[in-house]
Amino acid sequence: MFPLHKSVTLTALLLMNLLAGCEHQVDPSPAQSANDYHISRPKPTNTAANLIKLEWKLVDTIPIVSQLSAPPTGATLITEKKLEDFEGVEVSVYTMASDEDYVYARTSTSKGQYSLGAIGTYNYRQPEDIKVEVVRLFSEKVLKITGGLGANNSLSNYYLIDERGNPSGLLQIDTGHSKELDVDQDGSFEGVAAHGNPMSAYIYRWNVDHAEITFVNDALKADSVVLTDEGIYEASNIGDKQSKKFRLTVEGLIPER
């Protein structure tokens, strides 16, 4: 876990998400949740002796969404954006009076107004510190909101919005700066993240009905792992003069020749 403002951990941030949602929550209409989202992964076929398998673990933290009966009181608007390419969804980012720990977001859809919870820490509350966009993740077009956690770390929250305008949390990435790439070339976009010096690399994927995470450094037993623009993982240890290159497949990592 990386240090947050005032030594607040991400666990506390998630608790604040929950409290913020409860403070303004009304009975929400049924919404599609991450648990209702299903895709099947291709079956492994590669049994090469040089295959390095990855250890995938369940991601049990997702953004908390709650329906609002009215805009939160005591809010100071930071920025707002209307996503014309995403059914005209509007997203507002704001701070709360007497709260110098977190930045929050809410959305307005055809179904109503929703709290999206805390999306970053208070020290990173300028408009340029926050990014609201529509991206492809897994096999869906989703809302992504990125805020700051530290000098070289960010928090990215991903949300599904169904055809009725109901938003739900899909994935939260707090392991570094994130982007979405089809790294294993299976037709589905993985979430990839990197942080630190030496660099730590993580991959997020969807497996039937839940998100999973793997720490690439552990699999490669490397101090530093970097993902290149060509989709190649370069692994090295401190003091190494040359890195080793690997390509991600559905089955795992294979050496790149």
C-alpha positions as CSV (number, residue, x, y, z in Angstrom):
1,M,0.0,0.0,0.0
2,F,1.3,3.4,-0.9
3,P,1.3,6.3,1.6
4,L,-1.6,8.8,1.2
5,H,-2.1,12.4,2.4
6,K,-1.9,12.6,6.2
7,S,-0.8,8.9,6.3
8,V,-4.4,7.9,5.4
9,T,-4.4,4.4,3.8
10,L,-6.6,3.3,0.9
11,T,-8.6,1.3,3.4
12,A,-9.6,4.6,5.0
13,L,-10.5,6.1,1.7
14,L,-12.8,3.1,0.9
15,L,-14.4,3.6,4.3
16,M,-15.0,7.3,3.4
17,N,-16.5,6.1,0.2
18,L,-18.9,4.0,2.1
19,L,-19.8,6.7,4.6
20,A,-20.2,9.3,1.8
21,G,-22.6,6.9,0.0
22,C,-24.6,6.3,3.2
23,E,-24.9,10.0,4.0
24,H,-26.7,10.8,0.8
25,Q,-28.1,7.4,-0.1
26,V,-31.8,6.8,-1.1
27,D,-33.3,3.5,-2.3
28,P,-31.6,2.9,-5.6
29,S,-33.2,1.3,-8.6
30,P,-31.8,-2.1,-9.6
31,A,-28.6,-1.5,-11.4
32,Q,-26.2,-3.7,-13.3
33,S,-23.2,-4.5,-11.0
34,A,-19.8,-5.9,-11.7
35,N,-21.2,-9.3,-10.5
36,D,-23.8,-9.2,-13.3
37,Y,-21.1,-8.7,-16.0
38,H,-19.9,-11.9,-17.5
39,I,-17.4,-12.8,-20.2
40,S,-15.6,-16.1,-20.8
41,R,-11.8,-16.2,-21.2
42,P,-10.2,-18.3,-23.9
43,K,-9.1,-21.7,-22.8
44,P,-5.3,-22.1,-22.4
45,T,-3.6,-24.0,-25.2
46,N,0.1,-23.2,-24.8
47,T,2.1,-25.9,-22.9
48,A,5.5,-24.7,-23.9
49,A,8.3,-25.6,-21.4
50,N,9.4,-21.9,-21.2
51,L,6.0,-20.6,-20.3
52,I,5.9,-18.6,-17.1
53,K,2.5,-18.8,-15.4
54,L,1.1,-15.9,-13.5
55,E,-0.6,-16.0,-10.1
56,W,-4.0,-14.3,-10.4
57,K,-5.8,-13.1,-7.3
58,L,-9.3,-11.9,-6.8
59,V,-9.9,-8.1,-6.8
60,D,-12.4,-7.6,-4.0
61,T,-12.4,-3.7,-4.1
62,I,-14.7,-1.9,-6.4
63,P,-15.9,1.8,-6.5
64,I,-19.0,2.4,-4.3
65,V,-22.0,3.9,-6.1
66,S,-25.1,5.2,-4.4
67,Q,-28.1,7.1,-5.7
68,L,-28.6,10.7,-4.6
69,S,-31.9,12.5,-4.0
70,A,-30.2,15.9,-4.4
71,P,-26.7,17.2,-5.0
72,P,-24.6,17.0,-1.8
73,T,-24.7,20.1,0.4
74,G,-21.5,21.9,1.1
75,A,-19.9,20.9,-2.2
76,T,-17.4,23.0,-4.0
77,L,-17.2,22.2,-7.7
78,I,-13.7,21.5,-9.2
79,T,-14.6,20.5,-12.7
80,E,-17.4,18.9,-14.7
81,K,-17.6,17.1,-18.0
82,K,-20.4,16.0,-20.3
83,L,-19.5,12.8,-22.2
84,E,-21.2,13.1,-25.5
85,D,-19.8,9.8,-26.7
86,F,-21.3,8.0,-23.6
87,E,-25.0,8.7,-23.7
88,G,-24.5,12.3,-22.6
89,V,-23.5,11.3,-19.1
90,E,-22.4,14.2,-16.9
91,V,-19.7,13.9,-14.3
92,S,-18.9,16.5,-11.6
93,V,-15.8,16.4,-9.4
94,Y,-15.9,18.4,-6.1
95,T,-14.6,18.8,-2.6
96,M,-16.8,18.8,0.6
97,A,-16.8,21.4,3.3
98,S,-14.7,20.5,6.3
99,D,-13.2,17.5,4.5
100,E,-9.5,18.1,3.7
101,D,-8.7,14.5,2.9
102,Y,-10.6,13.5,-0.3
103,V,-12.0,14.6,-3.6
104,Y,-15.4,13.2,-4.7
105,A,-17.3,12.7,-7.9
106,R,-21.0,12.3,-8.9
107,T,-22.7,11.6,-12.1
108,S,-26.0,12.6,-13.7
109,T,-27.6,10.1,-16.1
110,S,-31.0,9.6,-17.6
111,K,-31.9,7.6,-14.5
112,G,-30.9,10.2,-11.9
113,Q,-28.0,11.5,-9.9
114,Y,-25.4,9.2,-8.2
115,S,-22.5,9.5,-5.9
116,L,-19.3,7.8,-7.3
117,G,-17.5,8.1,-4.0
118,A,-13.9,9.4,-3.3
119,I,-11.8,9.5,-6.4
120,G,-8.5,10.9,-5.0
121,T,-6.9,12.8,-2.2
122,Y,-7.4,16.5,-1.3
123,N,-3.8,17.5,-2.2
124,Y,-4.6,16.8,-5.8
125,R,-7.8,18.8,-6.2
126,Q,-6.9,21.0,-9.1
127,P,-8.7,20.4,-12.5
128,E,-5.5,19.3,-14.1
129,D,-5.1,16.7,-11.4
130,I,-8.3,14.8,-12.4
131,K,-9.1,13.1,-15.6
132,V,-12.6,12.0,-16.7
133,E,-12.9,9.9,-19.8
134,V,-14.5,7.0,-21.6
135,V,-12.3,4.0,-22.3
136,R,-12.5,0.3,-23.3
137,L,-11.8,-2.1,-20.5
138,F,-12.3,-5.8,-20.6
139,S,-15.0,-6.1,-23.2
140,E,-17.0,-2.9,-22.4
141,K,-17.0,0.8,-22.9
142,V,-16.8,2.3,-19.4
143,L,-16.4,5.5,-17.5
144,K,-12.9,6.1,-16.0
145,I,-12.1,8.7,-13.4
146,T,-8.5,9.2,-12.3
147,G,-7.4,11.3,-9.3
148,G,-4.2,11.7,-7.3
149,L,-2.9,9.5,-4.4
150,G,0.7,10.8,-4.2
151,A,3.5,12.5,-6.0
152,N,3.9,9.5,-8.4
153,N,0.8,7.5,-7.9
154,S,-2.8,7.8,-8.9
155,L,-6.2,6.2,-8.3
156,S,-8.4,5.1,-11.2
157,N,-12.0,4.1,-10.7
158,Y,-14.0,2.4,-13.5
159,Y,-17.7,2.3,-13.8
160,L,-20.3,0.5,-15.9
161,I,-23.4,2.4,-17.0
162,D,-26.2,0.2,-18.3
163,E,-28.7,1.0,-21.0
164,R,-31.2,2.3,-18.4
165,G,-28.6,4.8,-17.1
166,N,-27.8,2.9,-13.9
167,P,-24.1,3.2,-12.9
168,S,-22.2,0.6,-11.0
169,G,-18.6,0.1,-9.9
170,L,-16.4,-2.2,-12.0
171,L,-12.8,-1.9,-11.0
172,Q,-10.5,0.2,-8.8
173,I,-6.7,0.5,-9.6
174,D,-4.5,1.9,-6.9
175,T,-1.2,0.3,-8.0
176,G,0.1,3.1,-10.1
177,H,-0.7,5.0,-13.3
178,S,-3.1,2.9,-15.4
179,K,-4.1,2.4,-19.0
180,E,-6.1,-0.1,-21.0
181,L,-4.4,-2.4,-23.5
182,D,-5.1,-5.8,-25.1
183,V,-1.7,-7.0,-23.9
184,D,-2.3,-10.7,-24.5
185,Q,-4.0,-10.2,-27.8
186,D,-7.2,-12.1,-26.8
187,G,-9.6,-9.4,-27.9
188,S,-10.3,-8.1,-24.4
189,F,-8.6,-5.0,-22.9
190,E,-6.7,-5.6,-19.7
191,G,-6.0,-2.9,-17.2
192,V,-2.2,-2.3,-16.8
193,A,-0.6,-0.3,-14.1
194,A,3.0,0.7,-13.1
195,H,4.5,2.5,-10.1
196,G,7.8,3.3,-8.4
197,N,11.5,3.2,-9.1
198,P,12.5,0.5,-9.7
199,M,9.2,-0.1,-11.5
200,S,6.5,-2.5,-10.3
201,A,4.0,-3.7,-13.0
202,Y,0.5,-5.1,-12.5
203,I,-2.1,-6.5,-14.8
204,Y,-5.9,-6.7,-14.3
205,R,-8.2,-9.0,-16.2
206,W,-11.8,-10.1,-16.1
207,N,-12.5,-13.8,-15.4
208,V,-16.2,-14.8,-16.0
209,D,-17.7,-12.7,-13.2
210,H,-14.9,-11.0,-11.3
211,A,-11.7,-9.0,-11.8
212,E,-8.3,-10.5,-11.1
213,I,-4.9,-8.9,-10.5
214,T,-1.3,-10.3,-11.0
215,F,2.0,-8.8,-9.9
216,V,4.4,-9.3,-12.9
217,N,7.6,-8.7,-10.9
218,D,6.8,-11.7,-8.7
219,A,6.3,-14.0,-11.7
220,L,9.5,-12.8,-13.4
221,K,11.5,-12.6,-10.1
222,A,12.6,-9.1,-11.1
223,D,13.3,-5.9,-9.3
224,S,12.0,-3.8,-12.1
225,V,9.4,-4.6,-14.9
226,V,8.5,-2.1,-17.6
227,L,5.8,-2.4,-20.3
228,T,7.0,-1.0,-23.6
229,D,4.9,0.7,-26.2
230,E,5.2,-2.5,-28.3
231,G,3.5,-4.5,-25.5
232,I,6.7,-6.2,-24.3
233,Y,7.5,-6.6,-20.7
234,E,11.2,-5.8,-20.0
235,A,12.4,-7.3,-16.7
236,S,15.7,-6.5,-14.9
237,N,17.4,-6.6,-11.5
238,I,19.3,-3.8,-9.9
239,G,22.8,-3.8,-11.4
240,D,21.8,-5.7,-14.6
241,K,23.2,-4.2,-17.8
242,Q,20.6,-5.8,-20.0
243,S,16.9,-6.5,-19.5
244,K,15.1,-9.7,-20.4
245,K,12.0,-9.4,-22.6
246,F,8.7,-11.3,-22.3
247,R,5.3,-11.3,-24.1
248,L,2.0,-11.9,-22.4
249,T,-0.3,-14.6,-23.7
250,V,-3.5,-16.0,-22.4
251,E,-1.6,-18.8,-20.7
252,G,1.2,-16.6,-19.2
253,L,4.5,-14.9,-20.1
254,I,6.8,-16.3,-22.8
255,P,10.3,-15.1,-23.6
256,E,10.5,-12.7,-26.5
257,R,13.1,-13.6,-29.1
